[in-house]
Amino acid sequence: MIPRPRLARFLLLTTVFLCAACGLVYELALVALGGYLIGNTVLQTSLVLSVMVFAMGVGSLLAKPLRTRAVGAFALVEGLLALIGGFSVLLLYVLFAWVGIYTEAMVVIAFVVGLLIGAEIPLLMTMLQRIRRQEAGGAVADMFAVDYLGALVGGLCFPLLLLPTFGQLRGALVVGAVNAIAGMAVVLWIFRHQTRRMVRGALLATMAVILALLGGAYAYAEDIEITARQRLYRDPILHAERTPYQEIVITRSLAFTGDRDLRLFLNGDLQFSSVDEYRYHEALTHPALAGPHSRVLILGGGDGLALREVLRYPDVEEVTLVELDPAMTELGSGYGPLRELNDDAFADERLTLVHDDAFNWLRSAPGPYDAVLIDFPDPEDIATAKLYSVEFYSMLGQILSEDARVVVQSGSPFFAPRSYWSIATSIREAGLATTPYQVDVPSFGNWGFVLATPTPTPPPLTLATETPPLRFLNEDVLHAAETFPPDRQPPPGIQPNTLMNPVVVDYSRHEWQYD
């Protein structure tokens, strides 16, 4: 007989709640890590969820013979789950950095974690019935109500509490510790009179070892992360941070020219090299400013380098820069090496800075704008693909002045031709006339842009008469940039990218060989 059955039942249901929250956090942590390291968030989400749900079914079946020893079996299951789930992010990050393995290891870990989560419910149901015999339907309803509530809380805590407070590595370790205490200590205390002292002592000692391992890993997590991260980059890391939106890394070395080479990476993808970024940003900026440019809009470009080029025109009256991640603009305005590179552009009084999702901001944006620069990361996943969609460019067209000019960075027509021409097709599908062009940026290779206007005819690729002195771009370079040789012509069958059919993600994944 369980003493104080109401309290025991309450504590056991609390354990169900906490274990459900921990289980969902493990799932979300694997999805988030895959999105950061590999990209293609849809595929990562599908892999994690499908493997874990399948494994949960297998775990439920395998737990059936363990119901006769439900207390000890549950404690062991939770100990293993706390250890494997808690270390899952750290282990996968280390394997990715040192061995170059991720997807295969993630599938194995997701399966094992799902197996252990699936074993929980049959064992918990058995223990709940031991406390107080209950009609099966009512017991199942109580169990799943608390389980789903725990999943809700875990799902909300992951992005709103765990990631901002602890980060991914330490967040998973903290959840592992909560899992161990809730799943082992609480259950062993509830059923202390039904468990032999030797078994109880062994399980508590096991829990102590697990907590010690998790605590040790927590203490060294930052050092491990720094060392693993450096393995992913050729040059010494000057700055690294993980924001709610992305991982930002800045490296610095000496280039072959002897110049200092400052590089910015977002989620592992190179955004610029200070040795040749002027080529990219001149090609992005100045063709758009060849027409009226009193009011300029920059979408993306939180590093301030495109902004630097815009502000070189004294007749620009106002610039609005829309950047999703405040951490990026804080670096651009406050981090010495980057601030030096962008000529302290964020201090200019003509600038209005907006931190918002560009897609949502466009829906109520104040127009009209004379020139627009669109400098987003490449469309590797659904989140960025919407920023290259027909719908996005259609909304953009509504805030353009009559003679406005727009330039969109569009990837490489040589390395990713289907992605590049899909973007150009999407812009035309939105009713804008286009002029595609390409330049060579040594750090990137061949790189492409699309110049667009709301006029009926394609806009001329030219420079304004009042263009400030440039290091790379001139009329001859622009004339050559319009010419695409036979191996860079549009491939047949290219489709526009839309919200409901984000083909550019599939194009990018196959062309850039994302794993």
C-alpha positions as CSV (number, residue, x, y, z in Angstrom):
1,M,0.0,0.0,0.0
2,I,1.3,3.4,-1.0
3,P,1.2,5.9,2.0
4,R,-0.6,9.2,1.3
5,P,-1.9,8.1,-2.2
6,R,-3.2,11.5,-3.2
7,L,0.2,13.1,-2.7
8,A,1.9,10.1,-4.4
9,R,-0.4,10.4,-7.4
10,F,0.2,14.1,-7.6
11,L,3.9,13.7,-7.6
12,L,3.8,10.9,-10.2
13,L,1.7,13.1,-12.5
14,T,4.2,15.9,-11.9
15,T,6.9,13.5,-13.0
16,V,4.9,12.7,-16.2
17,F,4.6,16.5,-16.8
18,L,8.4,17.1,-16.4
19,C,9.4,14.1,-18.4
20,A,7.1,15.1,-21.3
21,A,8.6,18.6,-21.2
22,C,12.1,17.2,-21.3
23,G,11.3,14.8,-24.1
24,L,10.0,17.6,-26.4
25,V,13.0,19.8,-25.6
26,Y,15.3,17.0,-26.8
27,E,13.4,16.8,-30.1
28,L,13.5,20.6,-30.6
29,A,17.2,20.7,-29.7
30,L,18.0,18.2,-32.4
31,V,15.9,20.1,-34.9
32,A,17.5,23.4,-34.0
33,L,21.0,22.1,-34.1
34,G,20.5,20.5,-37.5
35,G,19.1,23.8,-38.8
36,Y,22.2,25.7,-37.6
37,L,24.8,23.2,-38.8
38,I,23.2,21.7,-41.9
39,G,20.4,24.0,-43.0
40,N,17.4,22.6,-44.8
41,T,15.2,22.9,-41.7
42,V,12.3,21.1,-43.2
43,L,14.3,18.0,-43.9
44,Q,15.9,18.2,-40.4
45,T,12.5,18.5,-38.7
46,S,11.1,15.7,-40.7
47,L,14.0,13.4,-40.0
48,V,14.0,14.1,-36.2
49,L,10.2,13.8,-35.7
50,S,9.6,10.8,-37.9
51,V,12.5,8.8,-36.4
52,M,11.6,9.7,-32.9
53,V,7.9,9.0,-33.3
54,F,8.6,5.6,-34.8
55,A,11.1,4.8,-32.1
56,M,8.5,5.8,-29.4
57,G,6.2,3.1,-30.8
58,V,9.0,0.5,-30.6
59,G,9.9,1.7,-27.1
60,S,6.3,1.2,-25.9
61,L,6.3,-2.4,-27.1
62,L,9.7,-3.2,-25.6
63,A,8.6,-1.8,-22.3
64,K,5.8,-4.3,-21.9
65,P,7.9,-7.1,-20.3
66,L,9.3,-4.5,-17.8
67,R,6.0,-3.7,-16.2
68,T,6.5,-6.2,-13.4
69,R,9.5,-4.2,-12.3
70,A,8.1,-0.8,-13.3
71,V,9.8,1.3,-10.7
72,G,13.4,0.1,-11.3
73,A,12.9,0.0,-15.0
74,F,11.5,3.5,-15.2
75,A,14.4,4.9,-13.1
76,L,16.9,3.2,-15.4
77,V,15.1,4.5,-18.5
78,E,15.1,8.0,-17.2
79,G,18.7,7.8,-16.2
80,L,19.6,6.7,-19.7
81,L,17.4,9.4,-21.2
82,A,18.9,12.1,-19.1
83,L,22.4,11.0,-20.0
84,I,21.8,10.5,-23.8
85,G,19.4,13.4,-24.2
86,G,21.4,15.8,-22.1
87,F,24.6,15.0,-24.0
88,S,23.0,14.7,-27.4
89,V,23.7,18.3,-28.6
90,L,27.2,18.3,-27.3
91,L,28.0,15.0,-28.8
92,L,26.6,15.9,-32.2
93,Y,28.4,19.2,-32.3
94,V,31.7,17.5,-31.4
95,L,31.2,14.8,-34.1
96,F,30.3,17.4,-36.7
97,A,33.4,19.5,-35.9
98,W,36.0,16.8,-35.5
99,V,34.8,13.9,-37.6
100,G,32.5,15.6,-40.1
101,I,29.6,13.3,-39.3
102,Y,26.1,14.7,-38.4
103,T,23.0,13.2,-40.1
104,E,23.9,9.6,-39.5
105,A,24.7,10.2,-35.8
106,M,21.6,12.4,-35.4
107,V,19.4,9.6,-36.7
108,V,20.9,7.1,-34.2
109,I,20.5,9.5,-31.2
110,A,17.0,10.5,-32.2
111,F,16.1,6.8,-32.4
112,V,17.6,6.0,-29.0
113,V,16.0,9.0,-27.4
114,G,12.6,8.2,-29.0
115,L,12.9,4.6,-27.8
116,L,13.4,5.7,-24.2
117,I,10.6,8.2,-24.4
118,G,8.3,5.6,-25.7
119,A,9.1,3.2,-22.8
120,E,7.9,5.8,-20.3
121,I,4.2,5.7,-20.8
122,P,3.6,1.9,-20.2
123,L,5.8,2.1,-17.1
124,L,4.2,5.2,-15.8
125,M,0.7,3.8,-16.4
126,T,1.6,0.7,-14.4
127,M,2.9,2.8,-11.5
128,L,-0.1,5.1,-11.5
129,Q,-2.4,2.0,-11.2
130,R,-0.3,0.8,-8.3
131,I,-1.0,4.0,-6.4
132,R,-4.8,3.8,-6.9
133,R,-6.6,1.4,-9.2
134,Q,-8.5,3.4,-11.8
135,E,-10.7,2.6,-14.8
136,A,-8.4,2.3,-17.9
137,G,-10.0,5.0,-19.9
138,G,-9.8,7.5,-17.1
139,A,-6.2,6.7,-16.3
140,V,-5.2,7.1,-19.9
141,A,-7.0,10.4,-20.1
142,D,-5.3,11.7,-17.0
143,M,-1.9,10.5,-18.1
144,F,-2.1,12.0,-21.6
145,A,-3.6,15.3,-20.5
146,V,-0.6,15.9,-18.2
147,D,1.8,14.5,-20.8
148,Y,0.5,16.9,-23.5
149,L,0.5,19.8,-21.1
150,G,4.2,19.1,-20.3
151,A,5.0,19.0,-24.0
152,L,3.4,22.4,-24.4
153,V,5.4,23.9,-21.6
154,G,8.6,22.3,-22.9
155,G,8.0,23.5,-26.4
156,L,7.5,27.1,-25.1
157,C,10.4,27.0,-22.7
158,F,12.9,25.9,-25.3
159,P,12.9,29.1,-27.5
160,L,11.8,31.5,-24.8
161,L,13.9,30.4,-21.8
162,L,16.4,27.7,-22.4
163,L,18.1,29.0,-25.6
164,P,18.3,32.7,-24.4
165,T,19.5,31.7,-20.9
166,F,21.8,28.7,-21.4
167,G,22.3,28.3,-25.1
168,Q,22.0,25.0,-27.0
169,L,24.8,23.0,-25.3
170,R,24.1,23.9,-21.7
171,G,20.4,24.0,-22.2
172,A,20.3,20.3,-23.1
173,L,22.5,19.5,-20.2
174,V,20.2,21.4,-17.8
175,V,17.2,19.5,-19.2
176,G,19.1,16.3,-18.7
177,A,19.6,17.1,-15.0
178,V,15.9,17.9,-14.5
179,N,15.0,14.7,-16.3
180,A,17.3,12.6,-14.0
181,I,15.9,14.2,-10.8
182,A,12.2,14.0,-11.9
183,G,12.5,10.5,-13.3
184,M,14.7,8.9,-10.8
185,A,14.6,10.6,-7.4
186,V,10.9,11.4,-7.3
187,V,9.7,8.0,-8.4
188,L,12.1,6.2,-6.0
189,W,10.8,8.4,-3.2
190,I,7.2,7.7,-4.0
191,F,7.8,3.9,-4.1
192,R,10.5,3.8,-1.5
193,H,8.5,1.2,0.6
194,Q,8.1,-1.1,-2.4
195,T,11.7,-1.0,-3.5
196,R,14.5,-2.9,-1.9
197,R,17.1,-0.8,-0.2
198,M,20.0,-2.2,-2.3
199,V,18.1,-1.4,-5.5
200,R,17.2,2.0,-4.3
201,G,20.7,2.8,-3.3
202,A,22.2,1.6,-6.6
203,L,19.7,3.7,-8.6
204,L,20.4,6.8,-6.5
205,A,24.1,6.3,-6.9
206,T,23.6,6.0,-10.7
207,M,21.6,9.2,-10.6
208,A,24.4,10.9,-8.7
209,V,27.0,9.8,-11.3
210,I,24.7,11.0,-14.1
211,L,24.2,14.4,-12.5
212,A,28.0,14.6,-11.9
213,L,28.7,13.9,-15.6
214,L,26.1,16.5,-16.7
215,G,27.5,19.0,-14.2
216,G,31.0,18.5,-15.4
217,A,30.0,18.9,-19.0
218,Y,28.1,22.1,-18.1
219,A,31.2,23.5,-16.4
220,Y,33.4,22.8,-19.5
221,A,30.7,23.4,-22.2
222,E,31.9,26.8,-23.2
223,D,35.5,25.6,-23.6
224,I,34.3,22.6,-25.6
225,E,32.1,24.8,-27.8
226,I,35.0,27.3,-28.5
227,T,37.4,24.5,-29.4
228,A,34.9,22.7,-31.6
229,R,33.8,25.9,-33.3
230,Q,37.4,26.8,-34.1
231,R,37.8,23.4,-35.9
232,L,35.1,24.5,-38.3
233,Y,37.0,27.7,-39.4
234,R,40.3,28.1,-41.0
235,D,41.2,31.4,-39.4
236,P,41.3,32.5,-35.7
237,I,37.9,33.4,-34.4
238,L,37.6,37.0,-33.1
239,H,33.9,36.9,-32.1
240,A,31.2,34.3,-31.9
241,E,27.7,34.3,-30.6
242,R,24.5,32.4,-31.1
243,T,21.4,34.5,-31.3
244,P,17.7,33.4,-31.5
245,Y,18.1,33.6,-35.3
246,Q,21.5,32.5,-36.3
247,E,25.1,31.8,-35.3
248,I,27.4,34.8,-36.0
249,V,31.2,34.2,-36.3
250,I,33.9,36.7,-37.2
251,T,37.4,35.5,-38.1
252,R,40.6,37.4,-39.0
253,S,43.8,36.4,-40.7
254,L,46.4,37.8,-43.2
255,A,45.4,37.4,-46.8
256,F,47.9,36.4,-49.5
257,T,48.2,40.1,-50.3
258,G,49.4,40.8,-46.8
259,D,46.2,42.7,-46.0
260,R,44.1,41.9,-42.9
261,D,41.3,39.6,-43.9
262,L,38.2,40.0,-41.7
263,R,35.4,37.5,-42.5
264,L,31.8,37.3,-41.4
265,F,30.0,33.9,-41.3
266,L,26.3,33.4,-40.6
267,N,25.4,29.8,-39.7
268,G,28.8,28.7,-41.2
269,D,28.2,30.5,-44.5
270,L,30.7,33.2,-45.6
271,Q,29.0,36.6,-45.9
272,F,32.0,38.7,-46.8
273,S,35.8,39.0,-46.8
274,S,37.2,42.4,-46.1
275,V,39.8,41.8,-48.8
276,D,37.3,41.9,-51.6
277,E,33.9,42.9,-50.1
278,Y,34.0,46.2,-51.9
279,R,33.5,44.3,-55.2
280,Y,30.3,42.7,-54.0
281,H,28.9,45.8,-52.3
282,E,29.7,48.2,-55.2
283,A,27.9,45.8,-57.6
284,L,24.9,45.5,-55.2
285,T,24.6,49.2,-54.5
286,H,25.5,51.6,-57.3
287,P,23.4,50.2,-60.1
288,A,20.4,50.7,-57.9
289,L,21.4,54.3,-57.2
290,A,21.8,55.2,-60.9
291,G,18.2,56.6,-60.8
292,P,16.4,58.7,-58.2
293,H,17.7,57.9,-54.7
294,S,16.4,60.4,-52.2
295,R,14.7,57.6,-50.2
296,V,16.6,54.3,-50.1
297,L,15.5,51.0,-48.5
298,I,18.0,48.3,-47.5
299,L,16.6,44.9,-46.7
300,G,19.1,42.8,-44.8
301,G,22.7,44.1,-44.8
302,G,23.0,44.3,-41.0
303,D,26.8,44.5,-41.3
304,G,26.5,48.1,-42.6
305,L,28.6,47.6,-45.7
306,A,25.9,48.3,-48.3
307,L,24.8,51.1,-46.1
308,R,28.3,52.6,-46.3
309,E,28.1,52.7,-50.0
310,V,24.7,54.3,-50.0
311,L,25.7,57.1,-47.6
312,R,28.5,58.1,-49.9
313,Y,25.9,60.0,-52.0
314,P,25.3,63.4,-50.3
315,D,21.9,63.7,-52.0
316,V,20.5,60.6,-50.3
317,E,18.1,62.2,-47.8
318,E,17.0,59.1,-45.8
319,V,17.8,55.4,-45.6
320,T,15.7,52.7,-43.9
321,L,17.6,49.5,-43.1
322,V,15.4,46.5,-42.1
323,E,17.4,43.7,-40.3
324,L,15.9,40.8,-38.5
325,D,18.6,40.2,-35.9
326,P,19.5,43.0,-33.6
327,A,22.7,41.3,-32.7
328,M,23.9,41.8,-36.3
329,T,23.4,45.6,-36.3
330,E,24.8,45.8,-32.8
331,L,28.0,44.3,-34.2
332,G,27.9,46.6,-37.2
333,S,27.6,49.7,-35.0
334,G,29.6,48.7,-32.0
335,Y,32.2,46.1,-32.9
336,G,35.5,47.9,-33.6
337,P,36.8,46.0,-36.7
338,L,33.4,45.9,-38.4
339,R,32.6,49.5,-37.5
340,E,35.9,50.5,-39.0
341,L,35.1,48.6,-42.2
342,N,31.6,50.1,-42.6
343,D,33.0,53.7,-41.9
344,D,30.7,54.0,-38.8
345,A,27.7,54.0,-41.1
346,F,25.2,53.3,-38.3
347,A,26.0,56.7,-36.7
348,D,24.7,58.7,-39.8
349,E,21.6,60.8,-38.9
350,R,19.9,59.8,-42.2
351,L,19.5,56.2,-41.1
352,T,16.3,54.7,-39.7
353,L,17.0,51.3,-38.3
354,V,14.2,48.7,-38.1
355,H,14.5,45.3,-36.5
356,D,11.8,43.1,-38.0
357,D,11.1,40.3,-40.4
358,A,11.3,41.9,-43.8
359,F,8.4,39.9,-45.2
360,N,6.1,41.0,-42.4
361,W,7.4,44.6,-42.4
362,L,6.7,45.0,-46.2
363,R,3.0,44.3,-45.6
364,S,2.6,47.7,-43.9
365,A,5.8,49.5,-45.1
366,P,5.6,53.2,-45.7
367,G,6.5,54.0,-49.3
368,P,7.4,55.0,-51.8
369,Y,11.2,54.3,-52.1
370,D,13.4,55.4,-54.9
371,A,16.0,52.7,-54.6
372,V,16.0,49.3,-52.8
373,L,18.9,47.0,-52.0
374,I,18.0,43.4,-51.1
375,D,20.9,41.7,-49.4
376,F,19.6,38.5,-47.7
377,P,21.5,35.2,-47.1
378,D,21.0,32.6,-49.8
379,P,17.7,30.8,-49.8
380,E,18.8,27.5,-48.1
381,D,15.6,26.9,-46.2
382,I,11.9,27.9,-46.0
383,A,12.6,30.8,-43.6
384,T,14.8,32.6,-46.2
385,A,13.0,31.3,-49.3
386,K,10.0,33.4,-48.6
387,L,12.2,36.4,-49.0
388,Y,12.9,35.4,-52.6
389,S,9.3,34.6,-53.4
390,V,6.9,36.1,-56.0
391,E,4.7,37.2,-53.2
392,F,7.6,39.1,-51.5
393,Y,8.5,40.9,-54.7
394,S,4.8,41.7,-55.4
395,M,4.6,43.4,-52.0
396,L,7.8,45.2,-52.7
397,G,6.4,46.5,-56.0
398,Q,3.7,48.3,-54.1
399,I,6.1,50.6,-52.2
400,L,8.3,51.6,-55.2
401,S,8.2,55.0,-56.8
402,E,7.5,55.3,-60.5
403,D,11.2,55.2,-61.6
404,A,12.5,53.2,-58.7
405,R,15.4,50.7,-59.1
406,V,15.9,47.5,-57.1
407,V,18.9,45.3,-56.9
408,V,18.6,41.7,-55.5
409,Q,21.6,39.6,-54.6
410,S,20.8,36.3,-56.2
411,G,23.6,33.8,-55.7
412,S,26.0,32.4,-58.3
413,P,24.8,31.9,-61.9
414,F,27.7,29.5,-62.3
415,F,27.6,27.4,-59.2
416,A,23.9,27.6,-58.6
417,P,22.3,28.5,-62.0
418,R,18.8,27.1,-61.2
419,S,18.6,29.1,-58.0
420,Y,19.9,32.2,-59.7
421,W,17.5,32.1,-62.7
422,S,14.6,31.1,-60.4
423,I,15.1,34.3,-58.5
424,A,15.2,36.3,-61.7
425,T,12.0,34.5,-62.9
426,S,10.3,35.2,-59.6
427,I,11.0,38.9,-59.8
428,R,9.6,39.1,-63.4
429,E,6.6,37.0,-62.3
430,A,5.8,39.8,-59.8
431,G,5.5,42.3,-62.6
432,L,9.0,43.9,-62.5
433,A,11.2,44.3,-65.5
434,T,14.7,42.8,-64.9
435,T,18.3,43.0,-66.0
436,P,20.4,40.1,-64.7
437,Y,24.2,40.7,-64.3
438,Q,27.2,39.0,-62.8
439,V,30.6,39.9,-61.4
440,D,33.6,38.1,-60.0
441,V,34.2,38.3,-56.2
442,P,37.3,36.2,-55.4
443,S,36.0,35.0,-52.0
444,F,32.7,33.9,-53.6
445,G,33.6,33.2,-57.2
446,N,31.2,34.2,-59.9
447,W,28.3,36.1,-58.3
448,G,25.0,37.3,-59.7
449,F,22.5,40.1,-59.1
450,V,19.2,41.2,-60.6
451,L,18.4,44.8,-61.4
452,A,14.6,45.4,-61.5
453,T,12.2,48.3,-62.0
454,P,8.4,48.7,-62.1
455,T,8.7,50.1,-65.7
456,P,7.6,48.1,-68.7
457,T,11.1,47.7,-70.2
458,P,14.3,46.2,-68.6
459,P,16.3,48.9,-66.8
460,P,19.7,49.9,-68.3
461,L,22.7,48.7,-66.2
462,T,24.6,51.9,-65.6
463,L,26.0,54.3,-63.0
464,A,24.8,57.7,-61.9
465,T,26.8,60.7,-63.1
466,E,27.4,61.7,-59.5
467,T,28.7,58.2,-58.5
468,P,31.5,58.6,-56.0
469,P,35.0,57.1,-56.9
470,L,34.8,53.3,-56.9
471,R,37.5,50.7,-56.6
472,F,36.0,48.1,-58.9
473,L,32.9,49.1,-60.8
474,N,32.8,51.3,-63.9
475,E,30.7,51.4,-67.1
476,D,32.9,48.9,-68.9
477,V,32.6,46.4,-66.1
478,L,28.9,46.8,-66.0
479,H,28.6,46.4,-69.8
480,A,30.6,43.1,-69.5
481,A,28.5,42.0,-66.5
482,E,25.3,41.9,-68.6
483,T,26.8,39.2,-70.8
484,F,26.2,35.6,-69.8
485,P,28.3,33.0,-71.8
486,P,26.7,29.8,-73.1
487,D,27.4,27.8,-69.9
488,R,25.6,30.4,-67.8
489,Q,22.4,30.7,-69.7
490,P,19.0,30.0,-68.0
491,P,18.5,26.2,-67.7
492,P,15.2,24.9,-69.2
493,G,12.2,24.4,-67.0
494,I,13.1,26.9,-64.3
495,Q,10.1,27.7,-62.1
496,P,9.3,30.8,-60.1
497,N,9.7,30.5,-56.3
498,T,6.4,31.0,-54.4
499,L,5.3,30.6,-50.8
500,M,3.3,27.5,-51.6
501,N,6.0,26.0,-53.9
502,P,9.5,27.1,-52.6
503,V,11.4,25.5,-55.4
504,V,14.5,27.6,-54.8
505,V,15.2,25.6,-51.6
506,D,15.4,22.4,-53.6
507,Y,17.5,24.1,-56.3
508,S,19.9,25.4,-53.7
509,R,20.2,22.2,-51.8
510,H,21.1,20.2,-54.9
511,E,23.4,22.8,-56.4
512,W,25.4,23.7,-53.3
513,Q,25.3,20.0,-52.1
514,Y,23.9,20.7,-48.6
515,D,24.0,17.5,-46.5
